[in-house]
Each structure stands twice: as C-alpha cells, then as structure tokens.
Amino acid sequence: MRARLIKTALVALVAMSGLGASCFSITDPFVVSVNVKDIKNVYTVTPGTVNFDPGCITKNSSDYIDDQFEVAGGGRLVDVIVKTNGTYNGNIVGGQVRIGPTQGNLQTLVTYSGPWTAFNTPQSLIQNNVTMTLDAGGVNTLLNLIQNQAAIVICHGGAFSQAAGTGMTIDVGIFAQVNATP
C-alpha cells in the first residue's frame, strides 16, 4: 500500500510541475535592489562662526549609480548618518541636510540637534541618541532624483550654541537603495 501511495504522489508531482511550466513563464527583467553609493561629504566648519553653512556638493548619477545597472523605478531611503570630528563643548542647533536638483531648489531631508560630543559617535535615523527628524518632502525629492538618475545637490547648515573652534568637521552620509536591472 505504501509503495502505491508513493507512486501516486510522484505522478501527481510530475503532472503539477508540467502544468506549472506550461502556464507560467518569466517575461519580466530581473530586478534587484542596488545600493546608491557615495552620497556623502565632509563639511569643514569655519572657526568663530555661530551660524554655519559649510556649503553644497553636487553628485552626478555616475557618482552614485554603477553604470552596469539600469534604474527600474522604486527606491527607498535607508539611513542618514551625521558624525562630528574635533573638540567643541557646545551644541548643534537646527542642523540640517538639504537636497535638490539645484542650489536654488532645495528640500530639507533631515534636521538634527544635540551636543556636539554626542555626534562624535555617528548618529543616524535608525539608531540615534539625539534629535533627528526626517522630512517626507525631502525623502520624495531624493528618491525622485535617484530614480530619474539626475544630479543631486546636497547642502548642509545650521547653528551652534557658541562660536565654533578650530579643526571642526561634520560628516554627512545618505544611504539609499533603488530597484535596477543588471
């Protein structure tokens, strides 16, 4: 009886696999999530300033998407990380990372505040010990720029609770993924 049951199960399995092969075919291209690379910069703080606007950088699509991939739409922001370097006893007040297609058309991606020393350990949206707030409009702008493989202007600014010292820098990194075909 057991042998007959095994034979029946095998016949059913073979019949179902043949049926599945004739009904389904893969016609869509292979889509993978690709890490967007190198959307980061180190901003130098001018000594003696209270309000800081260390400037903007531009990342072209060839800087952040490998040319062996073709963007297939869809993407996601993974994280934003801010790290301070140098000695300073004050606080960052209203730090912000802004992005857009040009310097004249920027959206706030993230704002942050807290003691300078807290940021000596990298702080992120995922795991942080300070106030970091994500702006949905900035996320949409970032993802649209990436999906359209457009240049991304990244600007950084904010204020300090007291005048900045010498040797201070702020590292900003944006981590995202986009759907692409190899």
C-alpha positions in Angstrom: 0.0 0.0 0.0 2.8 2.4 0.9 4.6 1.9 -2.5 1.3 2.6 -4.3 0.8 5.8 -2.4 4.4 7.0 -3.2 3.9 6.2 -6.9 0.6 8.2 -6.9 2.3 11.2 -5.1 5.2 11.1 -7.7 2.7 11.0 -10.6 0.8 14.0 -9.2 4.0 15.9 -8.5 5.3 15.4 -12.1 1.9 16.3 -13.5 1.7 19.5 -11.5 5.3 20.6 -12.4 4.5 20.1 -16.1 1.3 22.1 -15.7 3.2 24.9 -13.9 5.9 25.1 -16.5 3.4 25.5 -19.3 1.2 28.1 -17.5 3.9 30.4 -16.2 6.8 32.0 -18.0 9.2 34.6 -16.8 8.9 37.6 -19.1 9.9 40.4 -16.8 13.5 41.5 -16.4 15.4 40.5 -13.4 15.1 43.4 -10.8 17.4 43.8 -7.8 17.9 46.4 -5.1 21.1 48.3 -5.7 22.8 50.4 -3.0 23.2 54.0 -4.0 26.8 54.8 -3.3 28.8 57.8 -2.2 26.2 60.4 -1.4 28.3 61.8 1.4 30.7 64.6 2.2 32.8 66.1 4.9 32.0 69.7 5.7 34.6 72.0 7.3 33.3 74.4 10.0 34.7 77.9 9.9 36.2 78.8 13.3 34.5 81.6 15.2 31.1 81.1 13.4 27.8 80.6 15.2 25.7 80.0 12.1 27.2 77.5 9.7 26.6 76.8 6.1 29.6 74.9 5.1 28.4 74.6 1.5 27.0 72.3 -1.1 28.3 69.5 -3.2 26.8 68.0 -6.4 26.7 64.3 -7.1 26.0 63.2 -10.7 24.3 59.9 -11.3 27.6 58.4 -12.4 28.9 59.2 -8.9 26.1 57.2 -7.1 24.8 54.5 -9.5 27.0 51.9 -11.1 26.7 52.2 -14.9 26.2 48.4 -15.2 22.7 48.9 -13.8 19.6 50.4 -15.4 17.2 52.0 -12.9 13.8 50.2 -12.9 11.9 52.6 -10.6 11.2 52.3 -6.9 13.6 53.1 -4.2 14.0 53.7 -0.5 15.9 55.8 1.9 17.9 53.5 4.2 19.6 55.9 6.6 21.1 59.3 7.1 24.2 59.5 9.3 25.8 62.6 10.9 29.2 62.5 12.6 31.2 65.3 14.1 35.0 65.5 14.3 37.0 67.8 16.6 36.7 69.2 20.1 33.8 71.5 20.9 31.9 72.0 24.1 28.7 73.4 22.7 25.6 72.1 20.9 24.4 71.9 17.3 21.1 73.8 17.0 19.0 73.3 13.9 21.5 71.3 11.8 20.0 70.4 8.5 20.8 68.4 5.4 19.0 69.8 2.3 18.8 68.2 -1.1 17.5 69.1 -4.6 18.3 69.3 -8.3 19.9 72.8 -7.9 21.1 75.0 -5.0 18.1 77.3 -5.7 15.6 74.4 -5.4 16.3 72.5 -2.1 14.2 70.5 0.3 15.1 69.6 3.8 15.9 65.9 4.1 16.7 65.8 7.8 17.1 68.2 10.8 19.1 67.4 13.9 20.1 69.0 17.2 22.1 67.9 20.3 25.5 68.1 22.0 28.5 68.2 19.6 30.1 65.4 21.6 27.0 63.1 21.1 27.7 63.3 17.4 31.4 62.2 17.8 29.8 58.8 17.7 27.9 58.6 14.4 24.2 59.3 14.8 21.6 58.0 12.4 17.9 58.0 11.8 17.8 54.3 12.6 19.7 54.4 15.9 20.4 57.8 17.5 20.7 59.4 20.9 19.9 62.9 19.7 17.0 64.6 18.0 16.9 63.7 14.2 13.8 64.4 12.2 13.2 63.2 8.7 11.2 65.4 6.3 8.9 63.5 3.9 9.2 66.1 1.2 13.0 65.7 1.2 12.7 62.0 1.0 10.4 62.2 -2.0 12.8 64.7 -3.7 15.8 62.4 -3.0 14.1 59.3 -4.4 12.8 61.2 -7.5 16.3 62.4 -8.3 17.8 59.0 -7.9 15.1 57.2 -9.9 15.5 59.8 -12.7 19.3 59.5 -12.4 19.6 63.3 -12.0 22.3 65.3 -10.3 21.7 65.6 -6.5 22.8 68.8 -4.8 23.5 68.2 -1.1 23.8 71.2 1.3 24.4 71.3 5.0 23.9 74.1 7.5 22.7 75.0 11.0 23.9 76.9 14.1 26.0 76.3 17.2 25.2 77.3 20.8 28.5 79.2 20.9 31.3 80.2 18.5 33.0 77.2 16.7 36.5 76.3 17.5 39.3 75.2 15.1 39.6 71.8 13.4 35.8 71.0 13.4 34.3 69.0 10.6 30.9 67.3 10.1 30.5 64.1 8.1 27.1 63.6 6.4 26.2 60.3 4.6 22.9 59.4 2.9 22.2 55.8 2.3 19.5 54.7 -0.2 18.6 51.8 -2.5 17.0 51.8 -5.9 15.4 49.0 -7.9 17.5 48.2 -11.0 18.2 45.7 -13.7 21.7 44.4 -14.4 
